[in-house]
Amino acid sequence: MDSKDSKKLSRWYFGGIASSGAACITHPLDLLKVQLQTQQEGKVSIVKHTLKIIKNQGFLALYNGLSASLLRQGTYSTTRFGFYEVAKQTMETPDHPLPFYKKLLIAGSAGAIGGIFGTPGDLINVRMQNDIKLLPDQRRNYKHALDGLIRVCREEGMFKLFNGCSTATGRAALMTIGQLSFYDQIKQYLLESGKFNDNLGTHFTASLSAGAIATTLTQPLDVLKTRAMNAKPGEFKNIGALIVYTAKLGPLGFFKGFVPAFVRLAPHTILTFVFLEQLRIYFGHEPEKKAAS
């Protein structure tokens, strides 16, 4: 990549497009993660669970809820990436990148805002993915994401769309810190070392590291968020009751589904940033020259 391409900046909506593209590829892994997280008793391997779904429901069942996943990325990821990029580009110059603590603060704020906007889509996504685990007479059978939004508003009230918003917002803040700020910082360190160029190899290394960090930071809240969104009305009085219920499994209960979460999040993070960097290279814009103070 030449120096001119290296200096190009992302547009605010590139993150949502890149995340949606990654979601189309990694959706089956996300579905498996959700189903393992909502399982209270017993232990089923990822391979056995996958084969069971394909045998009973067919291969396309692994893509159940894809429309809701795209809705979530279109709201959640577009908001958090957009906020992060606009704030970062406003505050830094090409020759003076932001210090890491400022990236952390921007990423945390961007994630929290994105978490709020993305909660309705996330709730529908969790329910549609978990539907095939339920008995036929207990399934919600949403036709697609829009149908799910309408039915929740009509049958349970509009505020139900934000069920689990507190854990989703906390998780989104940690996720965005782990992904965006750590990706930027790791990429910066690699480039400054002189041993890496601004190319696919560097993007892969930085995004894989960011994916591992993000999974570790977010897994406890991700488990609580998934269970809160999938809970029956009145099952848990508050977040404290949900924490106590999950804690009955021991400390590792908060990391239930960690392996599929990492297996899903690592490629999703890698694909998101690889797509994002390609969008930046081919469709990005040149940094504006700021007047000297």
Secondary structure, DSSP 8 states (H G I E B T S, - for coil): --HHHHT-B--TTHHHHHHHHHHHHHHHHHHHHHHHHT--SS---HHHHHHHHHHHH-GGGGGTTHHHHHHHIIIIIHHHHHHHHHHHHHH-BTTB---HHHHHHHHHHHHHHHHHHHHHHHHHHHHHHHGGGS-GGG----SSHHHHHHHHHHHH-GGGGGTTHHHHHHHHHHHHIIIIIHHHHHHHHHHHTTS--SSHHHHHHHHHHHHHHHHHHHHHHHHHHHHHHH--TTS-SSHHHHHHHHHTT-GGGGGTTHHHHHHHHHHHHHHHHHHHHHHHHHH-B--------
